[in-house]
């Protein structure tokens, strides 16, 4: 009799505790309960990671190494942190590329744009640009991107597009000849651009061998499509015809050129400044020239 009463009392206590446990669990779930978004805790919590990498000024090398530690870290970095790095290092340029939309998506992803900011893709021989001594890719400490430079890479009919292009990264050749220039860039909303429309209307074929070094997508050769204006060579400080560049289906540009030797005065001004005075014949007579101080995002640096 006593034993039966004790069992009945225990069952009653368990029934009373069950709703309390359920209530506590619901409260933890709704408030986070110490968990980060998507159930990540500790170092996998994106809020903690953002604070850590912000204190390091979004070092791209450390981000790259951290992404190799685990799949969870890689997922958080891919989803959140590469975007934060891009906005932190080049706010004006990224705002222009996203048309000021806060949560805009970029073709090819934020990782590809971050890589384009800090990585020179090196050089390999191609159909229209043979290279005897290919050079490997490497990180770049400082880069300058300009939409005025980008306009020099567009045919007149495509001037409505927005394209940022970097200054060329100079690679000395072993034979002591002309230096090899390697440059890169990115379009805004390439899927809706006039450049893409020209490529489609000309039925330009995607290159069967070359891939975008930043997102891995297939590319068009602008040489094969005959869409390289003379102003591109002048902007780079290269001889006309001594260059080639590719544009991928997401709007990333990369290319190579043979850089002409500069005089001592021209070296002091730099290749970009040297080309400023040579672009006038490629501008419409009634169009106002853009000021580099207004349209460049400045230097993207470690």
Backbone as JSON, one array per atom type, in Angstrom:
{
  "sequence": "XXXXXXXXXXXXXXXXXXXXXXXXXXXXXXXXXXXXXXXXXXXXXXXXXXXXXXXXXXXXXXXXXXXXXXXXXXXXXXXXXXXXXXXXXXXXXXXXXXXXXXXXXXXXXXXXXXXXXXXXXXXXXXXXXXXXXXXXXXXXXXXXXXXXXXXXXXXXXXXXXXXXXXXXXXXXXXXXXXXXXXXXXXXXXXXXXXXXXXXXXXXXXXXXXXXXXXXXXXXXXXXXXXXXXXXXXXXXXXXXXXXXXXXXXXXXXXXXXXXXXXXXXXXXXXXXXXXXXXXXXXXXXXXXXXXXXXXXXXXXXX",
  "N": [[0.83, -1.2, 0.0], [1.82, 1.27, 0.94], [4.05, 1.39, -0.79], [2.77, 1.53, -3.28], [1.54, 4.04, -3.11], [3.82, 5.64, -3.01], [4.92, 5.27, -5.57], [2.9, 6.38, -7.13], [3.07, 9.03, -6.34], [5.65, 9.72, -7.31], [5.25, 9.53, -10.09], [3.47, 11.62, -10.43], [5.08, 13.82, -9.78], [6.96, 13.72, -11.86], [5.33, 14.29, -14.05], [4.75, 16.94, -13.53], [7.26, 18.15, -13.77], [7.94, 17.79, -16.43], [6.56, 19.7, -18.24], [7.88, 21.98, -17.33], [10.55, 21.52, -18.09], [10.2, 21.47, -20.85], [9.38, 24.09, -21.26], [11.68, 25.5, -20.5], [13.45, 24.62, -22.48], [12.22, 25.65, -24.78], [12.49, 28.34, -24.23], [15.29, 28.66, -24.3], [15.76, 28.05, -26.97], [14.44, 30.12, -28.28], [15.79, 32.41, -27.41], [18.36, 31.98, -28.13], [20.06, 30.78, -26.29], [22.83, 30.65, -25.77], [23.77, 29.74, -28.13], [25.06, 30.41, -31.43], [23.93, 31.8, -34.58], [22.31, 29.43, -36.69], [22.91, 27.36, -34.96], [25.62, 27.35, -34.33], [28.37, 27.5, -32.1], [30.72, 29.12, -29.84], [33.84, 29.46, -31.39], [32.76, 29.0, -33.86], [30.61, 30.66, -34.04], [29.2, 33.2, -35.9], [29.08, 35.86, -35.09], [31.11, 36.13, -33.2], [33.29, 35.47, -34.82], [33.22, 37.62, -36.63], [33.93, 39.76, -34.95], [36.53, 38.98, -34.25], [37.92, 38.91, -36.75], [37.5, 41.48, -37.62], [39.05, 42.87, -35.8], [41.51, 42.17, -36.79], [41.62, 43.62, -39.06], [40.43, 42.42, -41.26], [42.16, 40.51, -42.55], [43.02, 38.96, -45.51], [44.58, 36.68, -45.92], [44.62, 35.33, -43.46], [41.9, 34.8, -43.23], [41.61, 33.04, -45.39], [43.19, 30.86, -44.58], [41.86, 30.12, -42.22], [39.42, 29.27, -43.25], [40.05, 26.78, -44.13], [40.08, 25.13, -41.96], [37.75, 23.8, -41.0], [34.58, 22.45, -42.14], [32.39, 23.83, -41.15], [33.44, 26.33, -40.35], [34.32, 27.18, -42.85], [31.87, 27.44, -44.17], [30.61, 29.54, -42.74], [32.42, 31.63, -43.2], [32.29, 31.83, -45.97], [29.6, 32.55, -46.32], [29.27, 34.94, -44.89], [31.66, 36.4, -44.08], [33.49, 36.99, -46.2], [32.05, 38.82, -47.65], [31.89, 40.92, -45.78], [34.58, 41.58, -45.64], [35.01, 42.63, -48.25], [33.32, 44.92, -48.28], [34.56, 46.33, -46.24], [37.17, 46.87, -47.17], [36.94, 48.1, -49.71], [34.8, 50.17, -49.87], [33.43, 52.15, -51.48], [33.7, 51.2, -54.09], [32.46, 48.67, -53.92], [29.9, 49.47, -53.2], [29.16, 50.73, -55.56], [29.23, 48.55, -57.34], [27.17, 47.0, -56.36], [25.04, 48.62, -56.67], [24.23, 50.03, -54.46], [22.52, 48.42, -53.0], [21.77, 46.87, -49.98], [21.79, 44.02, -49.28], [22.65, 42.76, -51.6], [23.36, 40.31, -54.14], [26.29, 39.0, -55.65], [27.42, 38.11, -58.89], [29.11, 35.1, -59.18], [29.92, 35.25, -56.56], [30.97, 36.45, -53.26], [33.47, 35.61, -52.39], [34.93, 35.33, -54.77], [35.13, 38.01, -55.58], [36.61, 39.09, -53.45], [38.98, 37.66, -53.78], [39.74, 38.65, -56.26], [40.35, 41.25, -55.55], [42.77, 40.99, -54.1], [44.53, 39.23, -55.32], [46.81, 38.48, -57.8], [46.51, 36.87, -60.82], [48.59, 35.76, -62.24], [50.21, 34.4, -65.18], [49.52, 32.63, -68.21], [50.17, 30.92, -71.26], [48.18, 31.61, -74.15], [45.76, 31.35, -76.82], [45.91, 33.69, -78.46], [47.96, 35.02, -77.27], [50.94, 34.21, -76.82], [53.16, 33.02, -74.33], [56.38, 32.68, -73.26], [57.56, 32.19, -70.8], [55.63, 31.35, -68.38], [54.07, 32.81, -65.47], [53.49, 32.4, -61.95], [50.49, 32.87, -59.91], [49.92, 35.32, -57.28], [49.66, 36.9, -54.03], [48.75, 40.36, -53.63], [49.91, 43.29, -52.18], [48.97, 45.94, -52.38], [46.44, 47.39, -54.35], [45.02, 49.2, -57.08], [41.96, 50.19, -58.31], [40.0, 51.34, -61.03], [37.23, 52.97, -62.51], [37.38, 54.72, -64.59], [39.65, 53.81, -65.92], [38.54, 51.35, -66.58], [36.63, 52.08, -68.48], [38.19, 52.54, -70.69], [38.58, 50.02, -71.65], [36.34, 49.3, -72.94], [34.35, 49.02, -75.89], [33.0, 51.74, -77.85], [30.2, 51.5, -78.1], [29.55, 50.21, -75.82], [29.86, 51.85, -73.66], [28.05, 52.5, -71.69], [28.22, 50.59, -69.74], [29.45, 49.64, -66.49], [32.67, 49.2, -65.48], [35.3, 48.16, -63.52], [38.82, 48.32, -63.49], [42.06, 47.12, -62.68], [45.32, 48.62, -62.08], [48.12, 47.48, -64.06], [49.89, 44.6, -62.91], [53.28, 44.28, -62.72], [55.43, 42.0, -64.23], [58.64, 40.98, -64.43], [60.55, 39.75, -67.21], [62.58, 36.84, -67.83], [64.43, 37.1, -69.94], [64.98, 39.75, -70.1], [63.5, 41.47, -71.67], [60.54, 43.26, -72.73], [58.43, 43.97, -69.96], [55.94, 41.86, -68.49], [52.57, 42.6, -68.17], [49.95, 42.1, -65.89], [46.55, 42.17, -65.37], [43.31, 42.89, -63.9], [39.73, 42.85, -63.43], [36.25, 43.89, -62.9], [32.82, 43.73, -63.8], [29.78, 45.62, -63.29], [26.65, 44.17, -62.74], [26.79, 42.23, -64.91], [25.24, 40.43, -66.37], [23.23, 41.96, -67.45], [24.52, 43.71, -69.08], [25.79, 45.79, -71.79], [28.07, 44.87, -72.97], [27.97, 42.05, -72.65], [25.68, 41.63, -74.19], [26.67, 42.34, -76.71], [28.56, 40.3, -77.09], [26.88, 38.08, -77.19], [25.26, 38.72, -79.41], [27.14, 38.65, -81.42], [27.63, 36.03, -81.49], [29.77, 34.96, -80.1], [32.06, 32.5, -79.11], [32.57, 30.59, -76.13], [35.74, 30.28, -74.59], [37.5, 27.26, -75.02], [39.54, 26.35, -73.37], [40.45, 28.14, -71.38], [39.77, 29.25, -68.08], [38.02, 31.25, -65.65], [40.15, 32.72, -63.3], [39.22, 33.47, -60.85], [36.58, 32.72, -60.18], [36.22, 30.34, -61.47], [34.55, 30.01, -63.65], [33.48, 29.73, -67.14], [34.94, 31.52, -69.94], [34.9, 34.35, -72.22], [37.03, 35.19, -74.92], [38.08, 38.36, -75.49], [39.64, 39.21, -77.52], [39.24, 37.3, -79.55], [36.56, 37.86, -79.97], [36.76, 40.34, -81.04], [36.51, 42.78, -79.65], [38.18, 44.54, -78.39], [39.16, 47.75, -77.75], [41.37, 50.31, -79.16], [42.08, 52.07, -77.13], [42.5, 50.57, -74.83], [45.09, 49.44, -74.89], [46.61, 51.79, -74.79], [45.88, 52.77, -72.29], [47.01, 50.84, -70.62], [49.66, 51.18, -71.17], [50.85, 49.74, -73.19], [51.94, 48.26, -76.32], [49.85, 48.53, -79.19], [47.83, 45.77, -79.88], [49.43, 44.07, -78.45], [48.2, 42.68, -76.33], [45.8, 40.81, -74.41], [42.59, 39.96, -73.18], [40.17, 38.39, -71.02], [36.72, 37.77, -70.33], [34.58, 36.51, -67.92], [31.55, 34.54, -67.53], [30.32, 35.62, -65.35], [31.24, 38.17, -65.22], [33.86, 38.8, -64.41], [37.04, 40.06, -65.16], [40.16, 39.27, -66.67], [43.54, 39.63, -67.75], [46.44, 39.99, -69.98], [49.41, 41.76, -70.98], [52.07, 43.12, -73.0], [54.25, 45.31, -71.66], [55.24, 48.49, -72.68], [58.49, 50.0, -72.66], [59.07, 52.7, -70.46], [59.92, 56.2, -70.44], [62.06, 58.08, -68.18], [60.6, 60.25, -67.16], [57.97, 59.42, -67.66], [57.87, 57.14, -66.09], [57.88, 58.29, -63.58], [55.35, 59.45, -63.47], [53.69, 57.28, -63.78], [51.92, 54.49, -65.27], [49.12, 54.59, -65.55], [48.53, 57.35, -65.31], [49.98, 58.31, -67.47], [48.5, 57.46, -69.6], [46.22, 59.01, -69.57], [46.05, 61.35, -71.16], [45.81, 60.32, -73.68], [43.36, 59.31, -74.29], [41.38, 60.91, -75.33], [40.3, 60.84, -77.93], [38.58, 58.76, -77.86], [36.33, 59.53, -76.58], [32.98, 60.8, -76.43], [32.07, 63.86, -78.02], [30.26, 65.55, -76.71], [30.19, 64.63, -74.18], [30.81, 64.72, -70.72], [33.97, 64.52, -69.19], [35.02, 62.15, -66.79], [36.11, 62.56, -63.45], [38.99, 61.26, -62.02], [39.42, 61.41, -59.3], [36.9, 61.29, -58.29], [35.79, 58.89, -59.08], [37.33, 56.67, -58.55], [38.04, 53.96, -56.35], [40.2, 54.13, -54.84], [43.03, 52.79, -53.1], [43.22, 49.32, -52.56], [44.25, 47.61, -49.88], [46.35, 45.47, -47.82]],
  "CA": [[0.0, 0.0, 0.0], [2.74, 2.41, 1.03], [4.86, 1.39, -2.03], [1.91, 1.98, -4.39], [1.37, 5.48, -2.95], [5.08, 6.29, -3.36], [5.04, 5.26, -7.03], [1.93, 7.34, -7.66], [3.61, 10.36, -6.07], [6.77, 9.94, -8.23], [4.7, 9.79, -11.42], [2.88, 12.96, -10.41], [6.18, 14.8, -9.81], [7.55, 13.72, -13.21], [4.4, 14.99, -14.94], [4.86, 18.38, -13.28], [8.56, 18.63, -14.22], [8.06, 17.72, -17.89], [6.27, 20.98, -18.88], [8.9, 22.97, -16.97], [11.71, 21.28, -18.96], [9.82, 21.9, -22.2], [9.36, 25.55, -21.26], [13.07, 25.98, -20.49], [14.03, 24.33, -23.8], [11.66, 26.61, -25.72], [13.09, 29.64, -23.93], [16.66, 28.64, -24.82], [15.73, 28.06, -28.43], [14.01, 31.43, -28.77], [16.75, 33.46, -27.07], [19.71, 31.62, -28.57], [20.56, 29.82, -25.32], [24.27, 30.48, -25.88], [24.12, 29.28, -29.46], [25.04, 31.4, -32.5], [23.0, 31.51, -35.66], [22.47, 28.1, -37.28], [23.37, 26.4, -33.97], [27.06, 27.39, -34.13], [28.78, 28.03, -30.81], [32.13, 29.38, -29.7], [34.55, 30.02, -32.53], [31.92, 28.87, -35.06], [29.57, 31.7, -34.01], [29.61, 34.23, -36.86], [29.27, 37.14, -34.4], [32.45, 36.1, -32.62], [34.24, 35.52, -35.93], [33.25, 38.98, -37.17], [34.71, 40.58, -34.03], [37.93, 38.57, -34.33], [38.54, 39.32, -38.01], [37.49, 42.95, -37.67], [40.22, 43.33, -35.05], [42.67, 41.93, -37.65], [41.43, 44.4, -40.29], [39.99, 41.53, -42.33], [43.33, 40.0, -43.28], [42.53, 37.9, -46.4], [45.36, 35.45, -45.77], [44.14, 34.63, -42.26], [40.58, 34.28, -43.58], [41.79, 31.88, -46.28], [43.69, 29.74, -43.78], [40.8, 29.72, -41.3], [38.39, 28.55, -44.0], [40.51, 25.4, -44.35], [40.1, 24.39, -40.7], [36.6, 22.9, -40.92], [33.49, 22.79, -43.05], [31.53, 24.85, -40.52], [34.1, 27.63, -40.49], [34.31, 27.55, -44.27], [30.52, 27.87, -44.53], [30.37, 30.86, -42.16], [33.28, 32.6, -43.9], [31.76, 32.01, -47.33], [28.29, 33.17, -46.28], [29.23, 36.24, -44.22], [32.87, 37.18, -43.82], [34.08, 37.54, -47.42], [31.27, 40.02, -47.96], [32.31, 41.97, -44.86], [35.92, 42.01, -46.07], [34.9, 43.47, -49.45], [32.76, 46.21, -47.9], [35.51, 47.02, -45.39], [38.37, 47.28, -47.9], [36.65, 48.93, -50.88], [33.37, 50.48, -49.69], [32.83, 52.88, -52.6], [33.66, 50.32, -55.25], [31.44, 47.65, -53.68], [28.6, 50.15, -53.27], [28.85, 50.94, -56.99], [28.98, 47.25, -57.97], [25.89, 46.48, -55.87], [24.04, 49.69, -56.86], [23.79, 50.49, -53.16], [21.56, 47.5, -52.37], [22.48, 46.32, -48.82], [21.96, 42.56, -49.29], [22.75, 42.34, -52.99], [24.2, 39.16, -54.47], [27.21, 39.23, -56.75], [27.69, 36.96, -59.74], [30.38, 34.47, -58.83], [30.06, 35.21, -55.11], [31.84, 37.41, -52.59], [34.83, 35.08, -52.35], [35.58, 35.65, -56.04], [35.47, 39.44, -55.58], [37.71, 39.27, -52.5], [40.18, 37.13, -54.42], [40.1, 39.59, -57.32], [40.96, 42.42, -54.91], [44.08, 40.78, -53.49], [45.29, 38.15, -55.95], [47.19, 38.55, -59.22], [46.33, 35.49, -61.29], [49.73, 35.27, -62.99], [50.04, 34.36, -66.64], [49.71, 31.39, -68.96], [50.05, 31.14, -72.7], [46.84, 31.42, -74.69], [45.68, 31.27, -78.28], [46.34, 34.93, -79.09], [49.0, 35.67, -76.47], [51.91, 33.21, -76.39], [54.1, 33.43, -73.27], [57.45, 31.68, -73.17], [57.81, 31.88, -69.39], [54.45, 31.65, -67.55], [54.35, 33.22, -64.09], [52.43, 31.96, -61.03], [49.73, 33.89, -59.22], [50.47, 35.72, -55.98], [48.95, 37.96, -53.32], [49.21, 41.72, -53.89], [49.72, 44.09, -50.97], [48.2, 47.15, -52.69], [45.87, 47.42, -55.7], [44.2, 50.38, -57.4], [40.94, 49.92, -59.32], [39.43, 52.58, -61.55], [36.23, 52.81, -63.56], [37.87, 55.46, -65.75], [40.46, 52.82, -66.64], [37.63, 50.34, -67.13], [35.97, 52.59, -69.68], [39.13, 52.39, -71.81], [38.53, 48.64, -72.12], [35.02, 49.07, -73.53], [34.04, 49.67, -77.17], [32.14, 52.91, -77.69], [28.8, 51.11, -77.95], [29.37, 49.61, -74.49], [30.26, 52.81, -72.63], [27.07, 52.56, -70.61], [28.55, 49.59, -68.72], [30.39, 50.03, -65.43], [33.74, 48.21, -65.36], [36.5, 48.55, -62.77], [40.02, 47.58, -63.9], [43.23, 47.44, -61.86], [46.59, 48.89, -62.75], [48.78, 46.2, -64.33], [50.95, 44.08, -62.05], [54.42, 44.11, -63.62], [56.21, 40.78, -64.05], [59.84, 41.01, -65.28], [60.83, 38.54, -68.0], [63.97, 36.4, -67.64], [65.3, 37.51, -71.03], [65.25, 41.17, -70.0], [62.73, 42.23, -72.65], [59.41, 43.99, -72.16], [57.79, 43.35, -68.8], [54.58, 41.36, -68.68], [51.58, 43.22, -67.29], [48.79, 41.26, -65.59], [45.54, 43.06, -64.81], [42.05, 42.22, -63.6], [38.64, 43.8, -63.25], [34.93, 43.33, -62.65], [31.67, 44.49, -64.29], [28.55, 45.67, -62.51], [25.48, 43.55, -63.36], [27.24, 41.81, -66.23], [24.18, 39.73, -67.1], [22.4, 42.95, -68.12], [25.42, 44.69, -69.67], [25.88, 45.88, -73.24], [29.18, 44.02, -73.4], [27.46, 40.69, -72.8], [24.77, 41.64, -75.34], [27.5, 42.32, -77.92], [29.13, 38.96, -77.22], [25.81, 37.17, -77.6], [24.83, 39.05, -80.78], [28.21, 38.21, -82.33], [27.72, 34.58, -81.33], [31.12, 34.64, -79.65], [32.13, 31.21, -78.41], [33.35, 30.52, -74.91], [37.04, 29.67, -74.81], [37.44, 25.87, -74.55], [40.64, 25.98, -72.48], [40.7, 29.1, -70.3], [38.73, 29.43, -67.06], [38.22, 32.42, -64.8], [40.97, 32.36, -62.14], [38.61, 33.96, -59.61], [35.38, 31.96, -59.82], [36.24, 29.06, -62.16], [33.56, 29.94, -64.73], [34.0, 29.81, -68.5], [35.24, 32.9, -70.33], [35.03, 34.77, -73.61], [38.21, 35.95, -75.31], [37.69, 39.61, -76.13], [40.4, 39.27, -78.77], [38.51, 36.5, -80.54], [35.3, 38.55, -80.25], [37.1, 41.63, -81.66], [35.88, 43.83, -78.85], [39.21, 45.28, -77.66], [39.4, 49.04, -78.39], [42.77, 50.77, -79.08], [42.33, 52.79, -75.87], [42.93, 49.64, -73.78], [46.56, 49.36, -74.93], [47.15, 53.06, -74.32], [45.67, 52.85, -70.84], [47.95, 49.94, -69.96], [51.04, 51.48, -71.53], [51.32, 48.61, -74.02], [51.81, 48.45, -77.76], [48.56, 48.06, -79.69], [47.88, 44.38, -80.33], [50.22, 43.26, -77.52], [47.43, 42.4, -75.12], [44.6, 39.98, -74.52], [41.89, 39.77, -71.91], [39.02, 37.51, -71.02], [35.62, 38.11, -69.43], [33.83, 35.3, -67.61], [30.09, 34.68, -67.61], [29.88, 36.41, -64.19], [31.72, 39.54, -65.34], [35.23, 39.02, -63.95], [37.97, 40.24, -66.29], [41.59, 39.13, -66.42], [44.26, 39.7, -69.02], [47.89, 40.16, -70.01], [49.92, 42.64, -72.03], [53.5, 43.42, -72.97], [54.36, 46.71, -71.28], [56.29, 49.24, -73.36], [59.42, 50.67, -71.76], [58.75, 54.1, -70.25], [61.02, 57.12, -70.16], [62.16, 58.38, -66.75], [59.47, 61.13, -66.8], [56.74, 58.63, -67.66], [57.9, 56.25, -64.93], [57.51, 59.08, -62.42], [53.91, 59.69, -63.47], [52.97, 56.01, -63.73], [51.29, 54.1, -66.54], [47.74, 55.06, -65.62], [48.52, 58.78, -65.58], [50.52, 58.53, -68.8], [47.47, 57.16, -70.6], [45.07, 59.91, -69.46], [45.97, 62.31, -72.27], [45.69, 59.63, -74.95], [42.03, 58.72, -74.43], [40.39, 61.9, -75.73], [39.63, 60.52, -79.18], [37.59, 57.71, -77.62], [35.22, 60.08, -75.82], [32.02, 61.57, -77.19], [32.36, 65.27, -77.92], [29.37, 66.24, -75.79], [30.16, 63.91, -72.9], [31.74, 65.24, -69.75], [34.96, 63.57, -68.72], [34.89, 61.85, -65.37], [37.28, 62.87, -62.66], [39.48, 60.07, -61.34], [39.28, 61.56, -57.86], [35.52, 61.02, -57.91], [35.26, 57.59, -59.47], [38.19, 55.58, -58.13], [37.84, 53.56, -54.96], [41.48, 54.27, -54.16], [43.86, 51.6, -53.01], [42.79, 48.2, -51.74], [45.53, 47.19, -49.31], [46.32, 44.63, -46.62]],
  "C": [[0.86, 1.25, 0.0], [3.56, 2.54, -0.26], [4.05, 1.91, -3.19], [1.71, 3.49, -4.32], [2.63, 6.23, -3.35], [5.26, 6.36, -4.87], [4.1, 6.28, -7.66], [2.44, 8.77, -7.48], [4.76, 10.7, -7.01], [6.28, 10.27, -9.62], [4.12, 11.19, -11.5], [3.96, 14.03, -10.49], [6.81, 14.88, -11.2], [6.66, 14.46, -14.18], [4.49, 16.5, -14.75], [6.17, 18.95, -13.81], [8.67, 18.67, -15.73], [7.72, 19.04, -18.57], [7.31, 22.04, -18.58], [10.14, 22.8, -17.85], [11.43, 21.75, -20.37], [9.85, 23.41, -22.32], [10.76, 26.12, -21.29], [13.72, 25.77, -21.84], [13.54, 25.33, -24.83], [12.28, 27.98, -25.52], [14.5, 29.73, -24.46], [16.69, 28.74, -26.32], [15.39, 29.44, -28.96], [15.03, 32.51, -28.5], [18.15, 33.13, -27.53], [20.35, 30.65, -27.62], [22.05, 29.6, -25.39], [24.71, 30.0, -27.23], [24.13, 30.45, -30.42], [24.02, 31.01, -33.53], [23.34, 30.17, -36.28], [23.04, 27.1, -36.29], [24.86, 26.39, -33.76], [27.38, 28.04, -32.79], [30.26, 28.32, -30.83], [32.73, 30.01, -30.94], [33.76, 29.88, -33.82], [30.79, 29.9, -35.1], [30.02, 32.85, -34.9], [29.81, 35.59, -36.2], [30.65, 37.23, -33.77], [33.5, 36.2, -33.72], [34.35, 36.93, -36.51], [34.07, 39.9, -36.27], [36.19, 40.26, -34.14], [38.58, 39.11, -35.6], [38.48, 40.83, -38.21], [38.69, 43.51, -36.92], [41.51, 43.12, -35.84], [42.6, 42.7, -38.96], [41.17, 43.51, -41.49], [41.16, 41.05, -43.2], [42.89, 38.84, -44.18], [43.3, 36.6, -46.28], [44.87, 34.65, -44.57], [42.75, 34.06, -42.52], [40.7, 33.02, -44.43], [42.25, 30.66, -45.5], [42.6, 29.22, -42.84], [39.72, 28.91, -42.0], [38.77, 27.1, -44.27], [40.42, 24.54, -43.1], [38.96, 23.38, -40.63], [35.52, 23.35, -41.89], [32.58, 23.87, -42.46], [32.14, 26.24, -40.64], [34.07, 28.1, -41.93], [32.93, 28.07, -44.68], [30.21, 29.26, -44.0], [31.17, 31.93, -42.9], [32.75, 32.87, -45.3], [30.46, 32.81, -47.31], [28.33, 34.62, -45.8], [30.52, 37.04, -44.35], [33.55, 37.72, -45.08], [33.34, 38.81, -47.83], [31.71, 41.19, -47.07], [33.69, 42.48, -45.22], [35.83, 42.97, -47.26], [34.36, 44.85, -49.1], [33.75, 47.02, -47.06], [36.66, 47.61, -46.19], [38.09, 48.2, -49.07], [35.18, 49.35, -50.84], [32.73, 51.19, -50.88], [32.69, 52.0, -53.83], [32.56, 49.27, -55.09], [30.05, 48.26, -53.73], [28.19, 50.38, -54.72], [28.5, 49.62, -57.66], [27.63, 46.67, -57.56], [24.75, 47.48, -56.04], [23.44, 50.15, -55.53], [22.78, 49.61, -52.46], [22.26, 46.77, -51.21], [22.77, 44.83, -48.9], [22.05, 42.0, -50.7], [23.65, 41.11, -53.13], [25.07, 39.52, -55.67], [27.37, 37.96, -57.57], [29.06, 36.39, -59.45], [30.65, 34.44, -57.34], [31.06, 36.22, -54.57], [33.27, 36.91, -52.49], [35.59, 35.43, -53.62], [35.99, 37.12, -56.08], [36.62, 39.71, -54.62], [39.03, 38.78, -53.09], [40.67, 38.07, -55.51], [40.77, 40.83, -56.74], [42.43, 42.19, -54.59], [44.97, 39.78, -54.21], [45.53, 38.44, -57.41], [47.22, 37.12, -59.74], [47.54, 34.94, -62.03], [49.42, 35.18, -64.47], [50.28, 32.96, -67.18], [49.54, 31.7, -70.44], [48.63, 30.85, -73.16], [46.89, 31.51, -76.21], [46.25, 32.51, -78.96], [47.47, 35.63, -78.35], [49.98, 34.62, -75.97], [52.89, 33.78, -75.37], [55.13, 32.32, -73.11], [57.68, 31.24, -71.73], [56.58, 32.26, -68.56], [54.86, 32.0, -66.12], [53.19, 32.82, -63.18], [51.67, 33.14, -60.44], [50.31, 34.18, -57.85], [49.56, 36.77, -55.35], [49.58, 39.3, -53.66], [48.91, 42.57, -52.66], [48.82, 45.29, -51.22], [47.71, 47.06, -54.12], [45.06, 48.7, -55.86], [43.25, 50.01, -58.53], [40.29, 51.23, -59.74], [38.37, 52.27, -62.59], [36.55, 53.69, -64.76], [38.77, 54.56, -66.58], [39.56, 51.78, -67.3], [36.95, 50.8, -68.4], [36.86, 52.46, -70.9], [39.12, 50.98, -72.39], [37.21, 48.32, -72.82], [34.92, 49.72, -74.9], [33.04, 50.8, -76.94], [30.69, 52.53, -77.43], [28.5, 50.53, -76.57], [29.72, 50.57, -73.36], [29.26, 52.95, -71.5], [27.34, 51.56, -69.5], [29.49, 50.2, -67.68], [31.39, 48.89, -65.24], [34.89, 48.83, -64.58], [37.67, 47.69, -63.24], [41.2, 48.06, -63.05], [44.37, 47.96, -62.73], [47.29, 47.56, -63.0], [49.84, 45.86, -63.28], [52.12, 43.7, -62.95], [55.23, 42.88, -63.24], [57.43, 40.85, -64.97], [60.02, 39.68, -66.0], [62.29, 38.14, -67.83], [64.91, 36.91, -68.71], [65.62, 39.0, -70.99], [64.53, 42.01, -71.03], [61.64, 43.04, -71.99], [58.82, 43.23, -70.97], [56.38, 42.9, -69.17], [53.66, 42.05, -67.68], [50.37, 42.31, -67.12], [47.77, 42.14, -64.87], [44.23, 42.3, -64.65], [40.98, 43.27, -63.36], [37.31, 43.09, -63.05], [33.86, 44.29, -63.17], [30.59, 44.58, -63.21], [27.41, 45.07, -63.34], [25.79, 43.11, -64.8], [26.14, 41.14, -67.04], [23.29, 40.7, -67.88], [23.24, 43.98, -68.89], [25.36, 44.68, -71.2], [27.02, 45.01, -73.77], [28.72, 42.58, -73.6], [26.51, 40.6, -74.0], [25.54, 41.61, -76.65], [28.1, 40.93, -78.16], [28.08, 37.97, -77.71], [25.4, 37.44, -79.05], [25.87, 38.63, -81.81], [28.4, 36.7, -82.31], [29.15, 34.16, -80.97], [31.11, 33.35, -78.83], [32.96, 31.33, -77.14], [34.65, 29.78, -75.17], [37.05, 28.25, -74.24], [38.49, 25.52, -73.51], [40.79, 26.88, -71.26], [39.49, 29.16, -69.36], [39.05, 30.68, -66.24], [39.04, 32.02, -63.58], [40.34, 32.76, -60.81], [37.35, 33.19, -59.21], [35.31, 30.61, -60.53], [35.27, 28.93, -63.32], [34.24, 30.03, -66.1], [34.08, 31.26, -68.95], [35.12, 33.09, -71.83], [36.38, 35.44, -73.8], [37.75, 37.2, -76.03], [38.48, 39.85, -77.4], [39.67, 38.51, -79.86], [37.2, 37.17, -80.92], [35.5, 39.9, -80.93], [36.41, 42.79, -80.95], [36.9, 44.6, -78.0], [39.47, 46.61, -78.37], [40.87, 49.45, -78.27], [43.09, 51.47, -77.75], [42.79, 51.87, -74.75], [44.45, 49.55, -73.73], [47.18, 50.65, -74.41], [47.0, 53.2, -72.81], [46.68, 52.01, -70.09], [49.4, 50.34, -70.17], [51.66, 50.35, -72.32], [51.21, 48.99, -75.49], [50.47, 47.87, -78.21], [48.71, 46.64, -80.26], [48.66, 43.48, -79.4], [49.47, 43.01, -76.21], [46.29, 41.45, -75.45], [43.92, 39.96, -73.16], [40.61, 38.99, -72.12], [37.97, 38.05, -70.04], [34.81, 36.85, -69.19], [32.34, 35.58, -67.61], [29.51, 35.44, -66.41], [30.43, 37.83, -64.21], [33.07, 39.82, -64.75], [36.15, 39.09, -65.17], [39.39, 39.94, -65.83], [42.32, 39.12, -67.76], [45.74, 39.96, -68.84], [48.26, 41.15, -71.11], [51.43, 42.73, -71.9], [53.64, 44.92, -72.75], [55.51, 47.37, -72.02], [57.19, 49.89, -72.33], [59.08, 52.15, -71.68], [60.02, 54.92, -70.08], [61.02, 57.42, -68.67], [61.02, 59.28, -66.3], [58.18, 60.34, -66.71], [56.69, 57.69, -66.48], [57.49, 56.99, -63.66], [56.02, 59.3, -62.32], [53.11, 58.41, -63.33], [52.23, 55.76, -65.03], [49.87, 54.61, -66.66], [47.66, 56.54, -65.95], [49.01, 59.09, -66.98], [49.46, 58.34, -69.86], [46.32, 58.15, -70.6], [44.92, 60.78, -70.7], [45.74, 61.64, -73.6], [44.29, 59.11, -75.23], [40.99, 59.68, -74.99], [39.64, 61.52, -76.99], [38.61, 59.42, -79.02], [36.4, 58.21, -76.82], [34.26, 60.81, -76.76], [32.28, 63.05, -76.98], [31.51, 65.98, -76.9], [29.31, 65.58, -74.42], [31.2, 64.49, -71.96], [32.7, 64.15, -69.32], [34.79, 63.38, -67.22], [36.2, 62.11, -64.67], [37.71, 61.62, -61.9], [39.31, 60.17, -59.83], [37.89, 61.18, -57.38], [35.13, 59.57, -58.13], [36.13, 56.43, -59.02], [37.92, 55.24, -56.67], [39.13, 53.71, -54.17], [42.22, 52.95, -54.13], [43.21, 50.56, -52.1], [44.05, 47.56, -51.2], [45.31, 46.26, -48.13], [46.23, 45.52, -45.39]]
}
